[in-house]
Amino acid sequence: MSCYLTDAETIGMIARWAADNCTSAFNPSTKEFAKMEGNPSSIATTLGWQNVFSCEARYPDHGPAGGFLNDEISDSAYVRSCRNASRHKGDNISPAAVWRMVATLEYQSCETEDWFQSDAFWVCRAIKEAAGRKMAEDLVSVEARQWT
């Protein structure tokens, strides 16, 4: 597999949407809940660091974030950018767009040995479940309007 560092704005959009549309994510490995509702900064931090760790696991000899950051930007500055991006409401993102962004982020973040035990895995899963639920609700709403 390959890996790349997802841009901070994408992680910020995912985190913002999740904070507005998800309550929590349960990690069965740690038996703890990650609070998501109203907490975009924490979500962005979790997702940003996992993406960094994944790039470093995939490309261990290439420097910070697997060589995707230049010498002027540290991995902690990148995660800070993810947090900052999560503060902006931005455009109303569709559940389908969020689902696709999370699916892509998962692919870029899965290179660590503990991926399935990480909070990021379970946060991504909770976001995709919430987005899927909203897509289904939207579909049912459209179908209902067709018959009225």
C-alpha positions in Angstrom: 0.0 0.0 0.0 1.0 3.6 -0.3 0.3 6.5 2.1 0.2 10.3 2.0 -0.4 13.1 4.4 -3.9 14.3 4.0 -4.3 18.1 3.9 -5.2 19.8 7.2 -8.3 21.4 5.7 -9.8 18.0 4.8 -9.2 16.7 8.3 -10.6 20.0 9.7 -13.8 19.6 7.6 -14.2 16.0 8.7 -13.7 17.0 12.4 -16.1 19.9 12.1 -18.8 17.7 10.5 -18.3 15.0 13.1 -18.5 17.4 16.0 -21.9 18.7 14.6 -23.3 15.2 13.8 -21.8 12.6 16.1 -21.9 12.1 19.8 -19.1 9.7 20.6 -17.1 6.8 19.4 -16.5 3.7 21.5 -13.1 2.0 21.2 -13.6 -1.6 22.3 -9.8 -2.1 22.7 -9.5 0.6 25.4 -13.1 0.3 26.5 -13.4 4.1 26.4 -15.6 6.5 24.6 -14.1 9.4 22.6 -16.4 12.4 23.0 -17.1 13.9 19.6 -20.1 16.1 19.9 -19.0 19.8 20.0 -15.4 18.7 20.1 -13.8 19.3 16.7 -10.4 20.2 18.0 -10.0 16.8 19.7 -11.3 14.9 16.7 -8.9 16.8 14.4 -6.0 16.0 16.8 -6.8 12.3 16.8 -7.2 12.1 13.1 -4.2 14.3 12.3 -1.8 12.4 14.5 -2.9 9.0 13.2 -2.3 10.1 9.7 1.2 11.3 10.7 2.0 8.0 12.4 0.7 6.1 9.4 3.0 8.0 7.0 5.9 7.4 9.4 5.2 3.7 9.6 5.0 3.4 5.9 8.0 5.5 5.1 10.2 5.2 8.3 13.4 6.5 6.8 12.0 9.7 5.2 11.6 12.0 8.2 8.7 13.6 9.9 5.3 12.4 8.6 7.1 10.0 6.3 8.8 12.9 4.5 5.6 14.7 3.6 6.5 17.7 5.7 9.4 20.0 4.8 12.0 21.0 7.3 10.1 24.2 8.1 6.9 22.4 9.3 6.9 20.0 12.2 4.4 17.2 12.7 3.0 19.0 15.7 2.5 22.2 13.5 0.7 20.0 11.0 -1.7 18.7 13.7 -2.2 22.2 15.0 -3.2 23.2 11.4 -5.8 20.4 11.5 -7.2 21.7 14.7 -7.3 25.3 13.4 -9.1 24.1 10.3 -11.7 22.4 12.4 -12.8 25.7 13.9 -14.2 27.0 10.6 -17.8 26.1 9.8 -17.3 26.5 6.1 -19.7 25.2 3.6 -22.4 22.7 4.4 -20.8 19.4 3.5 -23.0 16.6 2.4 -23.0 13.3 4.3 -21.8 11.6 1.1 -18.8 13.9 0.8 -17.9 13.3 4.4 -18.2 9.6 4.0 -15.9 9.7 0.9 -13.4 12.0 2.7 -13.3 9.6 5.7 -12.8 6.6 3.5 -9.9 8.2 1.8 -8.4 9.3 5.2 -8.7 5.8 6.5 -6.7 4.5 3.6 -4.0 7.0 4.3 -4.0 6.3 8.1 -4.0 2.5 8.3 -0.3 1.8 8.1 0.3 1.5 11.8 0.3 -1.9 13.4 -2.3 -0.8 16.0 -4.7 0.8 13.4 -7.7 -1.3 14.4 -7.1 -0.6 18.1 -6.6 3.2 17.6 -9.1 5.8 18.6 -8.8 7.2 15.0 -10.1 3.9 13.5 -13.2 4.0 15.8 -13.7 7.7 15.3 -13.7 7.2 11.5 -16.1 4.3 11.9 -18.5 6.4 14.0 -18.3 9.3 11.4 -19.0 6.9 8.5 -21.9 5.4 10.4 -23.4 8.8 11.1 -22.9 9.9 7.5 -24.5 6.7 6.2 -27.5 7.2 8.5 -28.0 10.7 7.2 -27.7 9.6 3.6 -30.3 6.9 4.3 -32.6 9.5 5.9 -32.2 11.8 2.9 -33.0 9.0 0.5 -36.1 8.0 2.5 -37.2 11.7 2.5 -36.7 11.9 -1.3 -38.7 8.7 -1.9 -41.5 9.9 0.3 -41.8 13.1 -1.6 -42.0 11.2 -4.9 -45.3 9.6 -3.7 -47.0 12.6 -2.4 
